[in-house]
Amino acid sequence: MSGEFDLIRRHFARPTPATLLGPGDDCALLAPTPGQTLAITTDMLVAGVHFFADTDPGRLGWKTLAVNLSDLAAMGAQPRWATLAGALPEADDSWLGAFADGFFACATRYGVDLVGGDTTRGPLTLSVTAIGELPLGSALRRDGAHAGDDLWISGSPGLAALALAALQGRTALPATLAERCRDALETPTPRIELGLALRTRQLASAAIDVSDGLLADLGHILERSHLAGEVELAALPAAPADIDSALWRDCLLAGGDDYELIFAAAPAARADIAALAQSLALPLTRFGQLLPGAETGSGQAPRLSVRDANGQPLTLTHRGYDHFA
């Protein structure tokens, strides 16, 4: 049986060209680019909560890093470094090798050095801290939105949640759609290039990534910016062929796990955003707007309405995922 440090050396000791001192000491030593500030985020993935225990380990390796890089994308930060901590039920060389290959495929794609971490025995749990850089005062924050701003979302929201519904036996999907949805769930694309472009071109006033559900995560922008919001359901992607409309609406608005970016932008930026969508070959969909909103009391959600194709408000009881609800 391999020991802890032997496993780390064999699977996770990789070159760290952007790091003064990488794994192997008590701490890593990092040198931020002069004039830059650090953006730091941590996300945890737990078997049975965030992924099925039998998920392909290579895909899980990619997703473990990608969901953290998605937070950096939402701030408009350039990814630089990451740490990885894992609780493992057993030291399975084959599983760890495939997991590491997926993790480092994502790290290489986005220029990330793995600079440290930890392992222990326990229920399968994976935790990454990702660190990025951006110029001081330039971050896309949740509290920067303005009344009158358009609301946009990237990519194809709803597909990851539809994959989960199929895996749970709540729907059946044709093969081609099932593959597309499962890719969205298991190998999400962190929208780094989009976040960087929105920041450097000063197109967005606020942004957030969609992890818990479109409405739930949009609610964080409303809360921090003290605004109300209105969503046009008909502007969002229509249900795939032969998919129950009620199920699709729930996946689209409350399903989560998309890791797409919601962002707010002034109406004057519409042409520039359309040009950006074309240059990135990435759909960017305008789906609503921000409205003036009164201060809300403690625990009271900001006003957020969803209107159907006829402009009528919908009554929705499920708006997203909450671990402790």
URWOZI-V889930 format. One record per residue. PHI is phi in whole degrees, 0 to 359 (* if undefined). NEAR is the number of other C-alpha atoms within 8 Angstrom. D_FIRST is the distance of its C-alpha to the first C-alpha in Angstrom with 2 decimals. Layout:
phi: {PHI	PHI}
near: {NEAR	NEAR}
d_first: {D_FIRST	D_FIRST}
This chain:
phi: {*	284	280	303	285	294	299	297	299	288	251	236	274	236	302	232	294	260	231	292	215	264	300	126	239	293	220	278	243	244	236	301	299	306	85	256	250	265	248	232	217	226	227	240	241	240	301	87	246	257	202	285	299	263	302	308	296	295	293	295	300	301	296	304	278	300	292	283	296	299	296	296	301	295	268	78	265	270	297	228	222	207	242	225	242	219	262	237	293	202	270	258	302	297	297	295	298	293	301	298	300	293	299	285	298	291	299	294	301	247	69	252	266	276	247	165	160	199	227	204	273	167	303	303	218	231	225	241	250	250	232	231	230	195	297	305	81	253	298	277	263	291	264	261	286	231	302	97	295	284	252	232	220	269	64	235	296	101	290	297	293	292	298	298	301	291	294	274	80	273	201	244	240	297	305	296	292	300	294	297	292	292	299	297	284	264	226	296	258	292	275	298	299	295	301	297	293	299	285	291	268	54	267	250	263	198	203	202	266	265	245	257	136	304	290	297	285	301	302	291	295	300	295	287	264	57	230	254	216	226	248	259	302	294	280	277	305	286	299	302	305	69	260	306	295	292	297	298	299	293	298	291	267	227	288	75	66	279	56	271	257	266	217	255	208	295	305	295	269	302	294	293	290	298	293	296	303	291	291	270	53	226	300	235	249	274	233	174	210	259	235	303	221	285	300	256	284	300	80	263	285	298	288	219	249	240	248	279	297	263	82	271	290	261	264	238	262	248	240	158	267	223	302	248	286}
near: {3	6	6	8	6	8	12	9	8	7	9	9	8	5	5	9	5	6	12	8	8	13	11	5	6	4	7	12	8	7	6	8	6	4	6	10	9	9	11	9	10	9	9	8	11	10	11	7	7	7	9	8	7	4	8	6	11	12	12	14	15	15	12	13	13	13	12	14	12	15	11	18	17	15	13	16	15	11	13	12	11	13	11	12	10	11	12	12	8	5	9	6	7	6	8	11	9	11	14	12	10	14	15	10	9	11	12	8	7	7	8	11	13	14	13	12	8	7	9	8	8	8	8	11	12	12	12	14	12	16	13	13	14	13	9	8	4	7	11	13	10	12	9	9	12	10	9	10	13	13	13	13	13	12	9	9	11	13	15	17	14	12	13	10	10	12	7	7	7	7	7	6	8	6	6	6	8	11	8	9	12	13	10	13	14	10	12	12	9	11	12	14	8	10	13	12	12	11	13	7	6	8	13	12	14	14	15	15	13	14	10	13	17	16	10	12	14	10	11	9	15	12	10	8	11	13	16	13	12	12	11	13	10	8	9	9	7	5	9	5	4	4	9	7	7	6	8	12	10	10	13	14	13	16	16	18	11	16	14	15	12	14	12	13	14	12	8	5	9	8	7	8	10	9	8	9	11	9	7	8	6	9	9	11	10	10	13	12	12	14	12	9	9	7	5	8	5	4	4	6	7	12	8	9	9	10	13	11	8	5	7	7	8	8	4	5	4	6	11	14	10	6	4	3	3}
d_first: {0.00	3.81	6.54	9.67	11.87	9.90	9.79	13.43	14.46	13.22	14.73	17.37	18.86	22.06	25.61	27.71	31.26	33.11	31.41	32.44	29.00	25.88	22.31	21.25	23.89	24.92	27.01	27.86	31.44	33.50	37.08	38.93	41.68	45.00	47.05	44.21	42.91	39.36	38.46	35.29	33.73	30.71	29.65	26.96	25.68	24.52	23.32	26.25	28.69	28.52	26.62	25.58	21.95	22.03	23.54	22.53	19.84	21.82	24.93	23.35	22.23	25.87	27.35	25.32	27.04	30.25	31.32	31.28	33.17	35.67	36.66	37.33	39.39	41.48	42.44	43.22	40.57	38.91	35.09	33.63	30.35	27.58	24.74	21.88	20.25	17.87	16.76	13.94	13.49	9.80	7.45	8.94	9.23	12.47	13.98	13.41	14.87	17.84	18.36	18.48	20.89	23.15	23.10	24.04	26.60	28.37	28.02	29.51	32.27	33.44	32.84	30.21	27.99	24.71	25.23	22.66	20.89	18.27	15.21	14.65	13.53	16.53	18.68	18.39	20.74	21.44	24.01	25.67	28.46	30.58	33.32	36.36	39.73	43.34	46.76	47.86	49.82	49.04	46.28	46.91	46.99	47.54	50.72	52.55	54.03	57.79	60.06	61.14	57.89	56.57	53.16	50.91	47.52	45.46	43.98	43.78	43.12	42.43	40.28	36.90	38.30	39.79	36.41	35.09	38.19	37.51	33.85	35.16	37.81	40.74	42.05	41.71	41.64	42.77	40.07	41.10	41.41	38.14	36.28	38.13	37.48	33.76	33.53	35.40	33.02	29.65	30.55	33.39	35.24	35.76	39.46	39.19	42.10	44.28	43.62	44.40	47.55	48.78	48.45	49.82	52.69	53.39	53.58	51.79	52.73	49.58	46.35	43.33	40.45	40.30	37.20	38.78	41.83	44.82	47.21	44.86	43.89	47.48	48.46	46.63	48.90	51.91	51.02	50.36	53.39	55.66	56.64	57.06	55.90	57.05	54.92	56.53	54.48	56.36	55.27	51.58	50.05	51.53	49.53	48.15	50.19	49.99	47.91	49.43	51.18	50.27	46.57	46.79	48.70	46.02	43.24	45.36	46.53	43.84	40.68	38.85	35.62	37.92	37.24	40.70	43.08	46.16	48.68	52.26	54.84	58.60	60.63	61.91	58.44	58.41	59.40	56.90	54.08	55.17	55.07	51.60	50.36	51.79	50.33	46.80	47.25	46.15	48.27	49.58	51.46	54.10	53.90	55.86	57.37	57.30	60.24	61.61	59.97	61.03	58.79	56.75	56.34	53.13	50.88	53.37	52.11	54.18	56.39	54.74	56.59	55.65	58.57	58.78	60.60	63.91	63.25	62.82	60.24	57.35	56.12	52.33	50.34	46.85	46.33	42.60	39.27	38.91	35.72	37.82	40.95}
